[in-house]
Amino acid sequence: MANPDLSFVRAEMAGVQPPPRSERGLGSWLRTNLFATPVDAALSALAILFLAWFLPPAINWLFVNAVWTGPDRTVCSTVAQGGIQPDGWSGACWAFVNAKFQQFLYGRYPFGERWRVDLTAVLFVALLVPLLIPRVPHKRLNALLFFVAFPVVAFFLLVGGSFNLSFVETPLWGGLLVTLVLSFVGIAVSLPLGILLALGRRSNLPVIRLLSIIFIETIRGVPLVTVLFMASVMLPLFLPPGVTFDKLLRALIGVALFETAYLAEVIRGGLQAIPKGQFEGADSLGLSYWQKMRLIILPQALKLVIPGIVNSFISLFKDTSLVYIIGMFDLLGIVRQNFSDATWASPQTPATGLIFAGFVFWIFCFSMSRYSIFMENRLDTGHKR
């Protein structure tokens, strides 16, 4: 039999070919994402028209005609190029934010002691950043320093009263300092308590399960304002005479307990999503209950509910503004309080201050959201599409 002709058989793998020209570049992206169907094209056109109508005056008000420096409200009624606008809306009054910036950060914290807040912030960032970067080693030591040692150091730095540091009472705290303190303590306390409550609600012990259900459903059935009001106003009425708690401490307890109930339900959803075979496999290995949860079940459950957990953290960060109800001034509260300053009372001041506060909240919330997406992608061990 003659040797077959194998000239048509490829002797090596074909190299990577570039996609067709129609599938590359800006035109392809626009067709795929904005003009894929007639409905998409119509909606995209409406969005472009809206942006064309909205952005030029917004940019003009925010930046072009804005006033950046000045001693009082009179500068905010003058256009950057000169002249007075009849309606008083010449542009954003960033001079107000510039003049009050220190107060927005520290509240009424004593000026000569603000280095303690700055040092606390530096320690916070120095411990948090390595903890968030997966490749940085010694995660256990880092977590121990961040969640155990740092709160103690921060307490003595911010409150004072020892180590030759003057005492600073919490009513003087305010601005971004209060927002971050409430958020950090709320997140650090609510996550482990939420895990325990979620496990308690799924427990086989009737008493533990009933107590967990009562706590979760009671807290979830009332708004945070009610919890803060009870912690700040009603709780002292039930304490023995002469016994009292700091108002900030009461707010911290109320925020942490409120967030714990919501996180417990988020984590319980993750536990219910774990296949029964994972529990049975852990039992077949002879693992104890806590070994099973710590090594097998909880790592999978927490990975599944990362979006829900981060969403709860973002909600907590924004809800800290409700402490304004009980006479505490977080970032938004201190901004609103300064609207009544006669030196800066002008039509531009409230809008500019609220835009500044909203931008600060957006930076923190957007950062948490992007890190959540990063961790989801990194921990994703499922099938790739």
Disulfide bonds with the S-S distance in Angstrom:
Cys76-Cys93 1.75
